[in-house]
Amino acid sequence: MSQAHAEGGPRYARAGAGPAERARRLAWVVLREPFRRRSWAELAYFLASSALAGAGALALGALGLAGLALTAAFVGVLLLAGGLRVARGLGRWQRVLARQVLGEEIGEPEPPAPRPRLVGWARVALTDRAAWRSAGYVVAKLPLTVLGTWFALSIWLEALVDLASPLTGHAGHVGFGVLGSLSGSGPHVVGGPAARLAADAGARVVGGPAAGFPAGAGALAVGLLLLLVAPWPMRLVVHLDRRLMHALLGPDATTSRLRSLERSRSRTLDAATETLQRIERNLHDGTQAQLVALAMRLGQAKEKLDGLGGGPTAAGDLDAVRRLVDEAHRGAKEAIVDLRDLARGIHPPALDTGLGNALSTLAARSPVPTEVSVSLPSRPTPAIEAICYFCAAELLANVAQHAQASRASLSCAQHGPWVRIVVRDDGRGGATAHGAGSSSSGLAGLADRVGAVDGNLSIASPAGGPTVVTVDLPARA
């Protein structure tokens, strides 16, 4: 990878699609969208969630007004507390609906703390932040429902009415939608866009029977056109609803952070346990076995020395002793190498001279030509240096083993309180973090290691490459 690539981002020469190819792809997307499951699932979700929000708003409004009217009595407080519990239940049903229909996963908020007696229950309900946020979602969903009905649902209804006109003998439109507004109609069913276009084709349609074949054909054509348009406004409305659900129905920022830290800590502890078990196995099966063999050879040599005496066999015994000592010497050197490798796995000695030198050593050892760029005004803490080193080592190993790359780059720079490591390669791409194998290895293991100190790992690896992996870590942790 060239220096220009390392500093200015990917500069790989790739053949881009021409205007004709882009237009063909866009046309294919538009044509197939009305027939995809996602489009109909979003329509079904909007209808079901709007009905749920409407019923919830009525229930919360009745309980809230009754509670406020009876606030002077304790029963009013109970009604308000009950309304908040209903709001929490509505939020749970909304999350289930989004998960079942849209496949949208929204985390569960913290459950309310149990309190004894009726007063304790009311106090917990009135101070339940998740319940208040669920009530806020129901209130915010009402204008979104009105917008979706006016902006998106009306187009679906227009399309379906016009498509059904050859069977029903009528071509008209629902005038409460955005199309009715644009066409100048009122809230009743009269001359919408389908009628206007059909009239231009030679037949006037005023919300009644279609005037012959031209009007029916015109309405059908407009219905097909609106069917191609209908999924996109609905997708925008559902996207806004997704954002609203994540903001108000999921756990708050503090709870999400605590859960993330708990998961990272748990995975890190598991990885540390696995590392200790691996070291124990290596010591038991490797170094310990070599030291036992060394002790046995030295014992045999000692016995030979004790049995040496004068005579013709002394020279042969001395050669046997020399062979035993040579084998013990080789075993001792192999045990030393194993112990050095184990110690290097616990704390890389290259970090003793700084992270920059350690990363340069890693790049020099990589079989893929790698350029290094390091800019660290001050040394991070030892824990962060170790994580940076192991992340860089794993990422360069992945480049050598899986990427089929011809060159790579490794950059490490400090930006304020953060240290960023970026590894780029010009390989085949398609890198993903998955949980296969050991939890302490691979990109998933790196994500756990980085998350344990509140860092972040992001992967950009489209099929065909290039691959860019970015690791952000706090400089002090």
C-alpha positions in Angstrom: 0.0 0.0 0.0 1.4 3.3 -1.0 2.0 6.2 1.4 -0.7 8.2 -0.4 -3.1 5.4 0.4 -2.0 5.3 4.1 -2.5 9.1 4.4 -5.4 9.9 2.1 -7.6 6.8 2.3 -8.1 4.0 -0.2 -7.0 4.7 -3.8 -7.5 1.4 -5.5 -8.4 1.5 -9.2 -11.7 -0.2 -9.5 -14.0 -0.2 -12.5 -17.1 1.8 -11.6 -20.5 1.2 -13.0 -21.5 3.5 -15.9 -24.6 5.6 -16.0 -26.5 3.0 -18.0 -25.7 0.3 -15.4 -26.6 2.5 -12.5 -29.9 3.4 -14.2 -30.6 -0.3 -14.8 -30.0 -1.2 -11.2 -32.2 1.7 -10.0 -35.0 0.7 -12.2 -34.7 -2.9 -11.0 -34.9 -1.8 -7.4 -38.0 0.4 -8.1 -39.8 -2.4 -9.9 -39.2 -5.1 -7.4 -39.8 -3.0 -4.2 -43.6 -3.3 -4.1 -43.4 -7.1 -4.3 -40.8 -7.5 -1.5 -41.8 -8.8 1.9 -40.3 -5.8 3.6 -42.6 -3.3 1.9 -45.7 -5.2 2.9 -44.3 -5.8 6.4 -43.8 -2.0 6.9 -47.3 -1.3 5.7 -48.7 -4.0 8.1 -46.6 -2.6 11.0 -47.7 1.0 10.4 -51.4 -0.1 10.5 -51.0 -2.3 13.6 -48.7 0.1 15.5 -51.0 3.1 14.7 -54.0 1.2 16.0 -52.0 0.3 19.2 -50.9 3.9 19.6 -54.4 5.2 19.2 -55.9 2.8 21.7 -53.0 3.5 24.1 -53.5 7.2 23.8 -57.2 6.9 24.6 -56.4 4.7 27.7 -53.6 7.0 28.9 -55.7 10.1 28.3 -58.7 8.7 30.3 -56.5 7.5 33.2 -54.5 10.7 33.2 -57.5 13.0 33.2 -59.3 10.9 35.9 -56.1 10.9 38.0 -55.6 14.6 37.8 -59.2 15.2 38.6 -59.0 13.0 41.7 -55.4 14.0 42.7 -56.7 15.3 46.1 -57.7 11.8 46.9 -55.3 8.8 47.0 -57.3 7.1 44.3 -56.1 9.8 41.8 -52.5 8.9 42.6 -53.3 5.2 42.0 -55.0 6.1 38.7 -51.9 8.0 37.5 -49.6 5.2 38.7 -51.8 2.7 36.8 -51.6 4.8 33.7 -47.9 4.7 33.8 -47.9 0.9 34.2 -50.2 0.8 31.2 -47.7 2.9 29.3 -44.9 0.5 30.2 -47.0 -2.4 28.9 -47.7 -0.5 25.7 -44.0 0.0 25.2 -43.4 -3.7 25.7 -46.2 -4.6 23.1 -44.7 -2.1 20.7 -41.2 -3.7 21.0 -42.7 -7.1 20.4 -44.6 -5.8 17.4 -41.5 -4.2 15.9 -39.5 -7.4 16.5 -42.1 -9.8 15.1 -43.0 -7.7 12.0 -39.9 -5.6 11.2 -37.2 -7.7 12.8 -36.1 -4.7 14.8 -34.4 -5.6 18.1 -34.9 -3.0 20.8 -33.5 -3.7 24.2 -35.7 -4.0 27.3 -35.5 -1.3 29.9 -34.7 -2.0 33.5 -37.7 -3.7 35.3 -39.3 -1.7 38.1 -38.0 -2.4 41.5 -40.6 -4.4 43.6 -41.9 -2.5 46.7 -44.2 -3.8 49.4 -47.7 -2.4 50.0 -49.8 -0.2 47.8 -47.9 3.0 48.6 -44.6 1.5 47.6 -46.1 0.2 44.3 -47.5 3.7 43.5 -44.2 5.4 44.3 -42.2 3.0 42.1 -44.7 3.5 39.2 -44.7 7.3 39.5 -40.8 7.4 39.5 -40.4 4.8 36.7 -38.4 6.6 34.0 -39.1 3.8 31.4 -42.8 4.2 32.0 -42.6 8.0 31.4 -40.6 7.5 28.3 -43.1 4.9 27.0 -45.9 7.5 27.6 -43.8 10.0 25.7 -43.6 7.6 22.8 -47.4 7.2 22.7 -47.8 11.0 22.6 -45.1 11.4 20.0 -46.5 8.6 17.9 -49.8 10.4 17.3 -48.5 13.2 15.0 -46.3 10.6 13.3 -49.4 8.5 12.7 -51.3 11.5 11.2 -48.2 12.3 9.0 -47.9 8.7 7.9 -51.6 8.5 7.0 -51.5 11.7 5.0 -48.1 11.2 3.5 -47.7 7.4 3.0 -50.9 5.4 3.6 -52.9 7.5 1.2 -50.6 6.5 -1.7 -51.0 2.9 -0.9 -54.8 3.3 -0.8 -54.8 5.3 -4.1 -52.7 2.5 -5.7 -54.9 -0.3 -4.5 -58.2 1.5 -5.4 -57.0 2.2 -8.9 -55.6 -1.3 -9.4 -58.9 -2.7 -8.4 -60.9 -0.5 -10.8 -61.1 -3.1 -13.6 -62.8 -5.4 -11.1 -64.9 -2.9 -9.2 -65.9 -0.7 -12.1 -64.9 2.4 -10.2 -61.8 4.6 -10.3 -61.3 7.2 -7.6 -59.1 8.1 -4.8 -59.0 8.7 -1.1 -59.0 12.5 -0.7 -57.6 12.8 2.8 -54.0 12.0 1.7 -51.2 14.0 0.2 -52.3 13.1 -3.3 -55.8 14.5 -2.5 -54.2 17.7 -1.2 -52.0 18.1 -4.2 -54.9 17.5 -6.5 -57.0 20.1 -4.8 -59.8 17.7 -3.6 -61.4 17.9 -0.3 -61.8 15.2 2.3 -64.3 13.3 0.1 -63.7 10.9 -2.7 -63.8 13.0 -5.9 -61.5 13.3 -8.9 -58.0 12.4 -7.6 -54.8 11.9 -9.6 -56.1 8.8 -11.2 -59.2 10.6 -12.3 -57.2 13.5 -13.6 -54.9 11.3 -15.7 -57.8 9.2 -16.9 -59.6 12.4 -18.0 -56.5 13.4 -20.0 -56.6 10.1 -21.7 -60.1 10.8 -22.9 -62.5 10.0 -20.1 -63.8 12.0 -17.2 -64.0 10.2 -13.8 -65.7 11.8 -10.9 -65.6 9.2 -8.1 -68.2 7.0 -9.9 -68.4 4.3 -12.6 -65.5 4.4 -15.0 -66.4 5.8 -18.4 -65.4 2.9 -20.6 -62.2 1.3 -21.4 -60.0 4.4 -21.7 -60.8 5.5 -18.1 -60.2 2.0 -16.8 -56.9 1.7 -18.6 -55.9 5.1 -17.3 -56.8 4.3 -13.7 -54.9 1.0 -14.0 -51.8 2.7 -15.3 -51.9 5.3 -12.5 -52.4 2.5 -10.0 -49.3 0.7 -11.2 -47.3 3.9 -11.1 -48.5 4.7 -7.5 -47.7 1.1 -6.5 -44.1 1.7 -7.5 -44.0 4.9 -5.5 -45.9 3.7 -2.4 -43.2 1.7 -0.5 -40.8 4.7 -0.3 -42.9 7.2 1.7 -44.0 4.4 4.0 -40.3 3.4 4.5 -39.5 7.0 5.5 -42.3 7.0 8.1 -41.3 3.6 9.5 -37.7 4.8 9.7 -38.7 7.8 11.8 -40.7 5.4 14.0 -37.7 3.2 14.4 -35.6 6.1 15.6 -38.4 7.1 18.0 -38.6 3.6 19.4 -34.9 3.4 20.0 -34.9 6.8 21.6 -37.9 6.3 24.0 -38.7 2.6 24.3 -35.2 1.1 24.7 -33.0 1.4 27.8 -31.6 4.8 28.5 -28.0 5.8 27.8 -26.8 5.0 31.4 -28.4 1.6 31.4 -27.1 0.8 27.9 -23.6 1.8 29.0 -23.8 -0.3 32.1 -25.0 -3.3 30.2 -22.3 -2.9 27.6 -19.6 -2.7 30.2 -21.0 -5.7 32.0 -21.0 -7.8 28.8 -17.5 -6.6 27.9 -16.3 -7.4 31.4 -17.8 -10.9 31.3 -16.3 -11.7 27.9 -12.9 -10.3 29.0 -12.9 -12.4 32.2 -13.8 -15.5 30.1 -11.0 -14.7 27.7 -8.6 -14.2 30.6 -9.6 -17.5 32.0 -9.1 -19.2 28.7 -5.7 -17.6 28.4 -4.7 -18.8 31.8 -5.9 -22.3 30.9 -3.9 -22.2 27.7 -0.8 -21.2 29.6 -1.3 -24.0 32.1 -1.7 -26.5 29.3 1.4 -25.3 27.5 3.4 -25.4 30.7 2.1 -28.9 31.6 2.3 -30.5 28.1 5.3 -28.7 26.8 7.8 -27.1 29.2 7.1 -29.4 32.1 7.5 -32.5 29.9 10.8 -31.2 28.6 12.1 -30.4 32.1 11.1 -34.0 33.2 13.0 -35.4 30.3 15.9 -33.2 31.1 15.9 -34.4 34.7 15.8 -38.1 33.6 18.7 -37.7 31.2 20.8 -35.9 33.9 19.9 -38.8 36.3 21.1 -41.4 33.7 24.3 -39.4 33.1 24.9 -39.3 36.9 24.4 -43.1 37.2 26.9 -43.6 34.3 29.4 -41.3 36.0 29.0 -43.2 39.3 29.6 -46.5 37.5 32.7 -45.4 35.6 35.9 -47.1 36.5 39.1 -48.4 34.9 39.0 -50.9 32.0 38.2 -51.0 28.3 34.5 -50.1 28.8 35.2 -46.7 30.3 35.6 -45.0 27.0 32.2 -46.4 25.7 30.5 -45.3 28.9 32.0 -41.9 28.7 30.6 -41.5 25.1 27.1 -42.5 26.4 27.4 -39.9 29.2 28.4 -37.3 26.6 25.3 -38.1 24.5 23.0 -37.9 27.5 24.4 -34.5 28.5 24.1 -33.2 24.9 20.4 -34.3 24.8 19.8 -32.7 28.2 21.4 -29.5 26.9 19.2 -29.4 23.8 16.1 -30.1 26.0 17.1 -27.2 28.3 17.4 -24.8 25.4 14.0 -25.9 24.0 12.4 -25.4 27.4 13.9 -21.9 27.6 12.5 -21.0 24.1 9.1 -22.2 25.2 9.2 -20.2 28.4 10.2 -17.1 26.4 7.3 -17.6 24.0 4.9 -17.9 26.9 6.3 -14.8 28.6 6.0 -12.9 25.3 2.4 -13.9 25.1 1.7 -12.4 28.5 3.6 -9.2 28.0 5.4 -8.5 24.7 9.0 -7.4 25.5 8.9 -5.2 22.4 6.7 -2.8 24.4 9.5 -2.1 26.8 10.9 0.5 24.3 7.5 2.0 23.4 4.5 1.3 21.3 6.0 2.8 18.1 9.0 0.4 18.1 6.7 -2.5 18.9 4.4 -1.8 15.9 7.4 -1.3 13.6 8.6 -4.7 14.7 5.3 -6.3 14.0 5.2 -4.7 10.5 8.7 -5.9 9.8 7.8 -9.5 10.6 4.6 -9.5 8.5 4.9 -11.5 5.3 2.7 -8.8 3.6 4.7 -5.5 2.8 3.3 -3.1 5.4 4.0 0.6 5.8 3.9 2.0 9.4 2.9 5.5 10.5 3.0 6.3 14.3 2.2 9.7 15.9 2.0 9.5 19.7 2.9 12.7 21.5 2.8 10.8 24.8 2.8 7.1 25.8 -0.6 5.6 26.6 -1.0 3.6 29.8 0.6 0.1 29.8 -2.8 -1.6 29.5 -3.7 0.5 26.4 -0.3 -0.2 24.9 -0.8 -3.9 25.3 -4.3 -3.8 23.7 -2.9 -1.7 20.8 -0.1 -4.2 20.3 -2.3 -7.3 20.4 -4.9 -5.7 18.1 -2.3 -4.7 15.5 -0.7 -8.2 15.7 -4.1 -10.0 15.2 -5.1 -7.6 12.3 -1.8 -8.1 10.5 -2.0 -11.8 11.0 -5.5 -11.8 9.5 -4.2 -9.8 6.5 -1.4 -12.4 6.0 -3.7 -15.4 6.4 -7.1 -14.5 4.9 -7.0 -11.2 2.9 -4.9 -12.4 -0.1 -3.4 -8.8 0.0 -0.3 -7.6 -1.8 0.3 -4.6 0.5 -1.0 -3.2 3.8 -0.6 -0.2 6.0 -0.6 0.3 9.8 -1.2 3.7 11.4 -1.4 4.7 15.0 -2.1 8.2 16.1 -3.3 10.0 19.2 -6.3 12.4 18.8 -6.9 14.2 22.1 -7.7 11.6 24.7 -8.1 8.8 22.1 -5.6 6.5 20.3 -6.6 5.3 16.9 -5.2 2.3 15.1 -6.1 1.8 11.4 -5.1 -1.3 9.4 -5.7 -1.2 5.7 -5.1 -3.8 3.0 -5.9 -4.3 -0.7 -7.2 -7.8 -0.3 -10.4 -9.5 -1.3 -12.5 -8.0 1.5 -15.5 -9.6 3.2 -14.1 -9.5 6.7 -16.7 -9.8 9.5 -16.6 -10.2 13.3 -18.2 -13.5 14.3 -18.2 -15.6 17.4 -16.8 -18.8 15.8 -13.9 -20.3 17.7 -12.4 -19.1 20.9 -13.8 -16.0 22.3 -10.3 -14.6 22.8 -9.3 -14.9 19.1 -10.4 -13.3 15.8 -12.2 -10.0 15.2 -14.9 -10.9 17.7 -12.2 -11.4 20.4 -10.7 -8.0 19.5 -14.1 -6.3 19.8 -14.4 -7.8 23.3 -10.9 -6.8 24.3 -11.5 -3.2 23.0 -15.0 -2.9 24.5 -13.7 -3.8 28.0 -11.9 -0.4 28.1 -14.8 1.5 26.5 -13.2 1.5 23.1 -14.7 0.8 19.7 -13.8 -1.4 16.7 -15.3 -0.8 13.3 -14.9 -2.8 10.1 -15.3 -1.6 6.5 -14.7 -4.6 4.2 -16.9 -4.7 1.1 -16.7 -7.7 -1.2 -13.7 -7.3 -3.4 -11.9 -5.0 -0.9 -10.3 -2.9 0.3 -10.6 -3.7 4.1 -10.2 -1.0 6.7 -10.3 -1.9 10.4 -10.3 1.0 12.9 -9.7 0.6 16.6 -10.4 3.6 18.9 -9.1 3.3 22.5 -8.9 5.8 25.4 -5.3 6.8 25.9 -5.7 6.5 29.7 -7.4 3.4 31.1 
